[in-house]
Amino acid sequence: MILDLESLIEFLERERAKGKKIVFTNGCFDLLHAGHAHYLKRAKELGDILVVGINSDSSVRRIKGDKRPIIKQEMRAYLVDSLKPVDYVVIFEEDTPERLIRSIKPHVLVKGGDWNIENIVGADFVLSYGGRVERIEFSFDISTSIIVQKILSIYRDISK
């Protein structure tokens, strides 16, 4: 379910009251690929409710450059929300999910294995109230950048 932050917090309060463990992760999820699917499946295994924060289009542009995102935020949110492990999706405008993490107060904060724990936004906050921070190692050597480069190399000659 794709929600705004206020609605998400209301839903999560009810779930938390039922004793559900909330897991949070975030990302751009621009060109959805097997690496994303594996990562989200593993994240869901760490709790009962998986919340995914998705960077807005303007946030992605600030982080990744003017040529990104390739896919608009509404479509990225729809695709991520359609994945079996994902319970809730929220789009955020900021460059980092700090405000989301502080609002949601997840039991488990998840990032990819390429992140050092000291560089994970919100880790100190989550650890401060007894939450956990988990890093998930990659199982696929794939990324949006790799896909873009492959497309460019394959179709470079066609445009001539």
C-alpha positions as a printed Julia matrix, in Angstrom:
160×3 Matrix{Float64}:
  0.0     0.0     0.0
  1.42    3.38   -0.99
  0.77    5.94    1.74
  1.74    9.44    2.79
  3.76    9.6     6.02
  0.83   10.64    8.23
 -1.36    7.74    7.08
  1.58    5.34    7.32
  2.22    6.29   10.95
 -1.46    5.63   11.79
 -1.3     2.17   10.18
  2.0     1.36   11.91
  0.67    2.39   15.33
 -2.11   -0.19   14.95
  0.35   -2.85   13.8
  2.78   -2.04   16.62
 -0.09   -2.37   19.14
 -0.61   -5.92   17.82
  3.02   -6.7    18.61
  4.21   -6.6    14.99
  7.9    -5.99   14.3
  8.45   -3.15   11.82
 11.32   -3.24    9.33
 12.33   -0.17    7.32
 14.55    0.26    4.31
 14.84    2.83    1.57
 16.24    3.48   -1.87
 15.71    4.92   -5.33
 14.6     1.6    -6.9
 14.92    3.17  -10.34
 15.17    0.2   -12.7
 13.8    -2.65  -10.61
 15.99   -5.76  -10.86
 16.71   -9.11   -9.19
 19.06   -7.46   -6.7
 16.23   -5.28   -5.43
 13.87   -8.28   -5.2
 16.41  -10.33   -3.23
 17.18   -7.43   -0.92
 13.51   -6.75   -0.15
 12.76  -10.45    0.37
 15.6   -10.72    2.9
 14.53   -7.49    4.61
 11.0    -8.84    5.1
 12.43  -11.94    6.8
 13.7    -9.67    9.6
 10.24   -8.73   10.85
  6.49   -8.7    10.25
  5.88   -5.41    8.41
  8.22   -4.15    5.69
  8.09   -0.41    4.99
 10.03    0.89    1.98
 10.89    4.57    1.62
 11.38    5.63   -1.99
 13.28    8.77   -2.94
 11.14   11.25   -4.87
 12.17   12.21   -8.4
 13.72   15.48   -7.19
 15.62   13.65   -4.46
 16.99   11.11   -6.96
 18.13   13.94   -9.27
 20.02   15.6    -6.41
 21.69   12.32   -5.44
 22.25   10.62   -8.83
 22.36   13.52  -11.3
 20.09   15.17  -13.85
 19.64   12.06  -16.01
 18.0    10.12  -13.21
 15.54    8.83  -12.31
 14.69    6.9   -15.44
 11.33    5.82  -14.02
  9.01    8.39  -12.38
  8.37    8.12   -8.63
  4.74    7.01   -8.94
  5.71    4.1   -11.18
  8.69    3.14   -8.99
  6.41    3.19   -5.93
  3.81    1.06   -7.75
  6.41   -1.52   -8.8
  7.93   -1.81   -5.32
  4.48   -1.97   -3.72
  3.61   -4.84   -6.09
  6.39   -7.02   -4.71
  5.23   -9.73   -2.32
  7.53   -8.85    0.61
  6.54   -5.16    0.71
  3.72   -4.05    2.98
  3.9    -0.25    2.78
  5.62    2.27    0.52
  6.16    5.95    1.27
  7.8     8.51   -1.03
 10.1    11.05    0.6
 11.43   14.35   -0.73
 14.58   14.69    1.35
 17.99   13.4     0.28
 18.08   11.01    3.25
 15.36    9.04    5.07
 16.28   10.53    8.48
 12.86   12.15    9.02
 11.06    8.95    7.99
 13.13    6.81   10.32
 12.53    9.17   13.24
  8.79    9.2    12.5
  8.41    5.46   11.92
 10.77    4.25   14.68
 11.35    0.83   13.11
 12.43   -2.18   15.13
 14.89   -3.01   12.35
 16.65   -0.65    9.93
 18.03   -2.35    6.82
 20.62   -1.29    4.23
 22.77   -3.1     1.69
 26.01   -4.81    2.6
 27.95   -2.08    0.81
 27.09    0.36    3.62
 29.27    0.66    6.72
 27.06    0.88    9.79
 28.56    4.25   10.76
 27.39    5.66    7.4
 23.82    4.36    7.6
 21.47    7.29    8.09
 19.33    6.78   11.18
 21.4     3.91   12.59
 22.37    5.79   15.76
 18.73    6.74   16.33
 17.42    3.18   15.88
 20.14    1.74   18.11
 19.4     4.39   20.78
 16.02    2.83   21.63
 17.12   -0.8    21.31
 16.36   -1.34   17.62
 18.62   -3.27   15.27
 20.51   -2.27   12.16
 21.02   -5.03    9.61
 23.1    -5.09    6.43
 22.12   -7.44    3.61
 24.84   -8.73    1.33
 24.17   -8.7    -2.41
 23.45  -11.96   -4.2
 23.38  -10.52   -7.73
 26.01   -8.42   -9.49
 23.46   -5.97  -10.87
 22.52   -2.33  -10.44
 20.6     0.34  -12.32
 23.92    1.81  -13.48
 25.06   -1.57  -14.85
 21.75   -1.98  -16.71
 21.99    1.54  -18.18
 25.57    0.92  -19.36
 24.59   -2.38  -20.96
 21.66   -0.77  -22.79
 23.88    2.05  -24.0
 26.56   -0.33  -25.26
 24.05   -2.6   -27.03
 22.06    0.17  -28.69
 24.81    2.71  -29.34
 25.2     1.63  -32.99
 21.45    1.6   -33.67
 21.1     5.36  -33.21
 23.63    6.07  -35.99
